[in-house]
Amino acid sequence: MENARAIFEAAKHPKSFVALDGADHLLTDPAQASYAAQLIAAWVQPFLGAAMPVGEVPEGHVRVTSTEAKFVQIVESAGHSFLADEPLRMGGSDLGPTPYDLLLAALGTCTAMTLRLVAANEGIPLDGVAVTLHHRRHHADDCAAAAGGRPQIEVLERVVTLQGALTDAQRARMLAIADKCPVHRTLAGDPRIETRLAE
């Protein structure tokens, strides 16, 4: 109860306190976890509003649907759903990651997956990967960039932490592979975005 009270007092409104008799902190009992999920789903529904009646999202596609809230969006992929939003300082409700957070997450997850896959295939003793990313804009320092009509350059900073007893050569190999992950190649390849209205 002391832990629950501390969490409740630290949480932002709206919030509610529900006792789950017999449940542990991690909800390791499947029945207790299912019960908690049903409670949470019922509790949060008034804050989300009515869901739009749409079909399932096929694999390889993502659907983003607006809500009654100013910035809150429902993001759906095959079998998965979560919220995207803007932070409070931008007028949002801070109920989910921002669009740029999602962009960075795509690059970071693809980087980590690719590194683990290549390390396993090549016998590199990589125990774990952490990828920290940041998006920023800075003014072009060189004349070539400025002359091309791009006074600002978009920068995606990516810092990769490798865990394991890797040699210097293996660390260099992992750094080179980071630039070859599929999402990195898509972003660096100047992709064309085609937009049309649904029929």
BELMOJO-V261121 format. One line per field, one symbol per residue. phi: phi as a letter, one per 20 degrees, with the letter a starting at -180 (. if undefined). psi: psi as a letter, one per 40 degrees, with the letter a starting at -180 (. if undefined). A space follows every 50 residues. Layout:
# BELMOJO-V261121
phi=???
psi=???
This chain:
# BELMOJO-V261121
phi=.ffffffffefeffbbdcedfneefelffgfffffffffffffegfeenf fffcffefgncccdcfcffgdfcedccgncbbdcbdfgfenedleafegf gffffffffffffffffffffdmefeeacccdcbdbcbffeefffffemc fcdecdecdddddpeefffffffffffgfdfgfgffffelfeddcbefe
psi=ddddddddddiiiiiihhhgheiidefehddddddddddddddeddddih ihgiiihiheihhhhiaeidehihhhaheihiiiaiideeeaefeiiidd dddddddddddddddddddddefhghdihhhhihhihiihdidddddeeg eihhhhhhhhhhhigiidddddddddddeeiddddddeegihhhhiii.
